Amino acid sequence: MSSKIEQAIRQLTPDKLRRLEQYVQQLIEEPEQEPHPRPTHLQLDWVGKAADAYPEHLSGVDAAHAALDEMRRALDRGSSS
């Protein structure tokens, strides 16, 4: 244990020392949680897919706007035929 922690513990009041003991016991008893692996990219919906399809945009929101513009242009091309 570091001397900094030991010095801090010595400054605690008896009530706070009991609370610290309870907290430490709670930490000991709680199960360790494995960190979830972070996916390299998220494709939860069409906004996520737009971010992958338009990597030149800085954010998923910008990419989503670009995707909407692309859809509008496609609809315009289809309706003009």
BELRAWO-V738984 format. One record per residue. RES is the residue in one letter. PHI is phi in degrees with one decimal (999 if undefined). OMEGA is omega in degrees with one decimal (NA if undefined). NEAR is the number of other ideal C-beta (glycine too) atoms within 8 Angstrom. Layout:
# BELRAWO-V738984
RES;PHI;OMEGA;NEAR / RES;PHI;OMEGA;NEAR
This chain:
# BELRAWO-V738984
M;999;-178.1;3 / S;-73.5;-179.7;5 / S;-66.5;178.0;5 / K;-63.3;179.0;6 / I;-67.5;179.7;8 / E;-60.7;178.7;9 / Q;-64.4;179.2;8 / A;-64.6;-179.7;8 / I;-63.6;-180.0;9 / R;-64.3;-178.5;6 / Q;-86.1;-177.4;5 / L;-73.8;172.9;9 / T;-74.0;178.9;5 / P;-55.3;179.0;6 / D;-64.2;179.9;6 / K;-68.0;176.9;8 / L;-65.4;175.5;10 / R;-62.8;178.7;8 / R;-63.2;178.1;8 / L;-64.0;177.8;10 / E;-59.9;179.2;8 / Q;-63.1;-179.9;8 / Y;-64.8;179.2;8 / V;-62.8;178.6;8 / Q;-62.5;177.6;8 / Q;-62.6;177.6;8 / L;-62.4;-179.9;7 / I;-64.8;-173.7;6 / E;-80.9;-176.8;5 / E;-74.2;-177.7;6 / P;-68.7;176.4;3 / E;-70.7;178.0;4 / Q;-103.3;178.2;4 / E;-76.7;177.5;4 / P;-66.9;179.1;4 / H;-78.7;178.2;4 / P;-64.0;-178.8;4 / R;-83.2;180.0;4 / P;-65.5;-179.7;5 / T;-69.4;175.5;3 / H;-154.1;-179.4;7 / L;-101.7;174.2;5 / Q;-130.8;-176.3;7 / L;-76.6;-179.6;5 / D;-155.3;-175.2;6 / W;-67.8;177.3;7 / V;-67.6;177.1;11 / G;-63.9;177.8;12 / K;-66.7;177.9;10 / A;-64.2;179.0;13 / A;-63.7;177.6;14 / D;-74.0;-177.1;9 / A;-75.3;-177.6;8 / Y;-124.1;-175.9;11 / P;-66.9;179.9;7 / E;-72.1;178.8;3 / H;-86.0;-173.4;10 / L;-79.0;-178.7;3 / S;-140.6;176.3;7 / G;-63.4;179.2;10 / V;-66.3;177.0;7 / D;-60.6;178.9;10 / A;-65.1;178.6;15 / A;-64.5;177.1;12 / H;-63.7;178.2;8 / A;-63.9;178.9;11 / A;-65.2;177.3;13 / L;-62.4;177.6;8 / D;-60.2;179.1;8 / E;-64.0;178.6;8 / M;-65.4;178.2;8 / R;-62.1;178.8;8 / R;-63.1;178.9;8 / A;-65.5;177.6;8 / L;-64.0;178.3;8 / D;-62.1;178.3;8 / R;-62.8;-179.3;8 / G;-69.9;-178.4;7 / S;-79.7;-179.9;6 / S;-82.6;-178.4;5 / S;-79.6;NA;4
